[in-house]
Amino acid sequence: MKHLLILIARFWQIGPSRLLPPTCRYSPSCSQYAIEAIGKYGAIKGGWMATKRLMRCHPWGGHGHDPVP
Amino acid sequence: MDNRNFLLAVVLSGLLILGWDLGMRFFYPEASISAPMDAAEPVSQTSAADAPGTPKGASDLGADAGKMQVIKLNDALASPDRVVIDTPRIAGSINLVGARIDDVVLKDYRQTVKKDSGPVRLFAPEGTPDQYFAEFGFVTGGVRQPSTARWQADGAKLTPETPVTLTRTDADGVSYAIRLSVDKDYMITAEQSATNGSPAAAIIQPFALIKRTDRNATPDQFVAHAGPVGVFGGTLWDPHSYEELAELGGEKPEGAASWLGFTDQYWLSALVPGKGETDSAGFRSLGDSLFRSDLIYAAQTVPTAGSLSQQTRLYAGAKDSEILDSYEDSGITYFGKAISWGWFEIIEKPILWLLRTLNGLVGNFGVAIILLTVIIRGAMFPIAQKQFASMAAMKAIQPKMKEIQERFKDDKQRQQQEIMKLYKDEKVNPLAGCLPLVLQIPIFFALYKVLVLAIEMRHEPFFAWIRDLSAPDPAHILNLFGMLPYDVPGFLAIGPLAILLGVTMWLTFKLNPTAMDPVQQQMFAIMPWILMFVMAPFAAGLLLYWVTSNILTLAQQSYLYSKHPQLRAAAAKEKAAKG
């Protein structure tokens, strides 16, 4: 499960993400954040953290340096 | 680094184009199957109607693949042993030989977009090329009553107002009755009863079956299942295509059946068990492209002069989500899931509802799709507005920005970090973030599925040459819209809508206010034209959505530029500088 999720995020990075305009408000990017979080905290907690990060990645959300705690 | 990225992009694009054609052939195999199938060969497997000596009853109806001569549809329907079916939505007849419903056409749907094409035929008698029928019958003492037996009808016409009862008495004196009634939509109710007039007790099992060929079935697609389907033990069961069922031989899913049958992209036939214990419910492959869905009730011992009765419903019609859902509301578990909505049902249903409502207002599904796009883009507008406001604010901190870029021009990583820090300190950020983008992906996918699945969009015209929004754009540029006498092969078949898509997308990228590096700029110069080929084989309605969306993006950008004139000037200067 963990590896599958990381694979999805990697796939996003080398596929669609390259084709789309740059939109990252944060660094690291959401996909990088997801990979790190899942690697560090596992599929469930890491996945939830990645979801929360995605949910605040919009014009009214925060921005800037926001690494995995 | 830049070079590697660019190379990767070129390779990816190439794979996309080549892989696309292969993928399309995989998911939509009908286009690649051109050779006609062999005509049905006479397979002479005798239908040993179950081994004798099983007095407990049968849990199997035997493989009745015998008598396979091909019959013409008109000859089969010309038989006098037929009772007419006529309801607001379906027409056809009941075959008194075998108590079969083997002639059903759907009045509301035409075969092709042509106005004079006949109604869609769902059921056809056994032996005809498109055979597909339902049968109600009895297994008595472990032996299936012959499907060649002739039944008596008490009426000449089955309508919602006039039910018809079929009766028959076998050699032992057991008399059987099947009372058929039909509602105003697609549901036929069969009340099967048996009265034992013989001197001995009889073991009787009512059954119902649907038998069909898969030769006229729609292909099983990734987004739209076609094949055996049902709800067993409260969950949807639809893992197999016909080919897979043929390999398995048969399948009896676990759990009590709520309904089971066969589905095409737009049509469904399903048996809905009534109250009463079922012995078995499942699917089997009979060989020679024939498949059967069986519903057999538990054996009951009926004493002399005793009787039993069993109700079963048969759905034979179109997968109109409103009709299916109304049956689901009346108690048939997950009947609405006969349409393979999948995970995105929660988005697809509102989109379909909105499209239907808009169509009700304007009377054209193409216009409804445009209005839907306007609504979705309208909901996204504040995001773009906010982005422009941020960009205006960016202008104020431009000097600081320049300073950072100068100071860290040798260390890109550091530069990026410092810029991020500046954004944070000044509380601005020109970028929208990925959520707006990620949100649009499920909407787009859901719309695609709605266009494939919703029968409401079948054969719905937009204007001029687009006569079916659920099908690819029929006009092709490369043969000058059909003026040149050849079919455009594979992925070159692009129509005007696809070209419009490419052009509008190219324009939106050109006007995109966010800064891009040179590699990305190159990518964006190529991507619209790649997507033009990629999207061309999709439903015209989907392209219409995308084109409208692009045009609205353009309009939005010019509007926002007019509100922030300093940005327009800056963008122009930047363009000129790069020129």
Contacts between the chains, C-beta under 8 A, distances in Angstrom:
chain1	res1	chain2	res2	distance
A	14	B	8	7.5
A	15	B	12	7.2
A	18	B	5	7.4
A	18	B	8	7.5
A	18	B	9	6.6
A	18	B	12	7.6
A	18	B	523	7.4
A	19	B	9	7.8
A	19	B	12	7.9
A	19	B	523	6.6
A	19	B	527	6.1
A	20	B	437	6.6
A	21	B	509	7.8
A	21	B	512	5.9
A	21	B	514	5.5
A	21	B	516	7.0
A	21	B	520	7.6
A	21	B	524	7.7
A	22	B	431	7.0
A	22	B	514	6.4
A	22	B	516	6.9
A	22	B	520	7.2
A	23	B	431	5.2
A	23	B	432	5.4
A	23	B	433	6.0
A	23	B	434	5.4
A	23	B	436	8.0
A	23	B	437	6.1
A	23	B	514	7.7
A	24	B	431	6.3
A	24	B	433	7.5
A	24	B	434	7.1
A	25	B	429	5.2
A	25	B	431	4.9
A	25	B	432	7.6
A	25	B	433	4.4
A	26	B	433	7.7
A	27	B	416	6.6
A	27	B	417	7.0
A	27	B	420	5.3
A	29	B	434	7.8
A	30	B	434	5.2
A	54	B	434	6.7
A	54	B	435	6.0
A	54	B	438	6.4
A	55	B	435	6.6
A	56	B	435	7.9
A	57	B	433	3.8
A	57	B	434	5.0
A	57	B	435	4.8
A	58	B	383	7.0
A	58	B	432	6.9
A	58	B	433	4.6
A	58	B	435	4.0
A	58	B	436	5.9
A	59	B	383	5.5
A	59	B	386	4.0
A	59	B	387	5.9
A	59	B	390	7.1
A	59	B	429	7.8
A	59	B	432	5.5
A	59	B	433	6.5
A	59	B	436	7.7
A	60	B	386	7.0
A	61	B	433	6.2
A	61	B	435	7.5
A	63	B	420	7.5
A	63	B	423	5.8
A	63	B	424	6.7
A	63	B	429	4.1
A	63	B	431	7.6
A	63	B	433	7.7
A	64	B	420	4.9
A	64	B	421	6.8
A	64	B	423	6.0
A	64	B	424	3.8
A	64	B	429	7.8
A	65	B	417	6.7
A	65	B	420	5.4
A	65	B	421	7.0
A	65	B	424	7.4
